[in-house]
Amino acid sequence: MRTDQTNTAVMAGIRALAFDVDGVLTDGGVWWGLEGAEFKRFGFADIMGLSLARRAGLMLGLISGEDTPLIDRLAAKLSIAFVVKGTRDKAAALQAFAAFADIAIEQVGFMGDDVNDLPALRVAGLSAAPADAAADVLASVQFVAQRSGGHGAARDLVEALLHARGLTAEEAFSRG
């Protein structure tokens, strides 16, 4: 976690979080079956992290360049109402998320892992990346998770935001 560039006041002011999917909520890998089925792995640390964020009152969104039904399934499991799939303009999608949430873009955090996420990371009120993100992304974000994509990076971000609000994960969990 890079605390030298991310202060508690910025984190405490975040009211909504959006996440890229592949490379952030997954490890970036994909398995294809012989008949065309696509499989991705989502870690329970991240799933619990998103659940804790929701319980703490943060609005959640998913913004992905991929257009796969697995994103819809994840959104349904976690009750995420804002989902943009198959987009090349993640900055515009993030701004639409802020409008959907009826908040300023400065109150929206975004976690991405690759160069196609940079425009959204630049407009977000809080920019974040998994530990294994692309070098250009790591150099430009305010928060770097201790863990890699699909292995708890989203959870690291959520717990840092909870801490900035004076909450523990257990306290957030008990709110739900």
N, C-alpha and C positions, 0 to 999 in steps of 0.2 A: 504494500500500500504506500502510495506517495503522499504523505501528509504535508510535505513542505509546500505543495502547490494547491492543496485543497483544504480550505479552512472550514471550521465547524459551522459558521454562519451560512456559507454557501450551501452546505449539505443540509442544514436544518431548513432552508428555504425551498427545498425540492418537494413538490407536491405530486409529481407524476414521473414514472420511469418507463422508458421504452427500450426494447432490446432487439438487436439483430438476433437471428436464430442460429444459423450455421456458423460455427466457430465461437459462439458466445454461449448459447444454451445447449449446443452440442459440441462435440470435439472436432467438428468440421468434416468428419468422415461420412461416407454413405455406402450402404450395401445395396446392391441390386440383385434381385432374384432373376432366375432364368426367364421368367414370364413377365419381367418388367416391374415387379414390385420393388418399392424403395423402402429402406429401413434406416432409421437414425436412432441414436442413443441419447436420451435425456437423463441427466443425473438427478437423483432425488435430493441432493444438497441444493441444487438450483431450484427445483420444484418447490421445496420447502421455503427457500429464500423468497420466491415470488409470492407464495402464500403468506409469509410473514409481512411482506411489504403491503399486500392488500389488507391484511388484518390491522396494520398500523395506519391505514387510511390513505395509502398512496394509490393513485390510479395507474393501471398498467397497460402497456401497449406492446405489440410485436410489429416490427418493420423488417421485411425481408426482401431480398432480391430474388429469392426463389418463390415459386408458386406451386406448393405441394399441399395435399390434404393433411399431411402430418402437422402442419402449422395450425390448421383449423382444429384438429384434435387436441393439440396442446392448449389452444385458447379456450376451448370448451371445458377441458379438465380444470383449468385454473380460473375460469369465469373472467376471461380477458375480453372486453367488448371492442377494443380498438385494434384492428388487424389490417395491415397493408402488406400484400404479397405481390411478388413479381415487379417491384418498382426499381427503377434506375435512379430515381430522384428521392433519396432518403431524407434530404434536408426539407423538401416540400412535404413529405409524409410526416416528418417530425413537427413541422409547423401546423399541419392539419390536426395532429394529435393534441397540440396545445389548444387549438381552437375547440376541438371536441371536448377537452377537459375544462374549457372556459378559464384558462389561466395564461399567464405570460410565458413566453418561450424560456425565459430565465428561470422558471420554476420547474422546468422539465429536464430530467437527466436522460442520457442515452449511452448505452454500452455497445460498442462495435469493435471489430477485430481486424478489419482489412481496409485497404485504400478506398474501396467503394463506400465505406462508412464515414470517411473524413468530412465530407460536406455537412452531414448531420451532426457529427461531433463538434464541428466549428460553430454551429448555431445553438447547440444545447446549453442550458444553464449550467449543467455539470456533464463533463465528458469523461467516459470511463472505458477501460479495456481490460480483457483478460491478460494474464501474465505472458501468454504465448502469442499475443497479437503481433501483427506486422510491425517492423521497426518504425516506420513512418507514423503509425498510429500511436505506438508507445511514447514516441517523442512529443506528441501533440496533446495528449489527454491530461486531465487534472488528477485522475485517480487510476491507478493500476492495481488490479486485484493481485492477491498473493497466489491464487490458483489459476489454472488454465481453463480455457473454454470447455464447457461440458463437464467440468470437474469441480464446480463450486465457485467459479468467478462471479456469477450473478449473486450468489449468497454472500460473498465477501462485500460486494457493493451494498447490498441491502443491510447487512449488519453494521457497516460504517454509517449509513444513513440513520439507522435506528439509534446508534450510539450518539450521533449528533442531536437527536431528539430527546436524549436522556432515557432511552428504552433499551432493555435487553431483549434478546430473541424470545426468551421465556415470557416476558411481559407482553410482547406483541402477540405471541401465540395465544395467550390467555384472553386476548380481546376478541377472538373469533368465535 
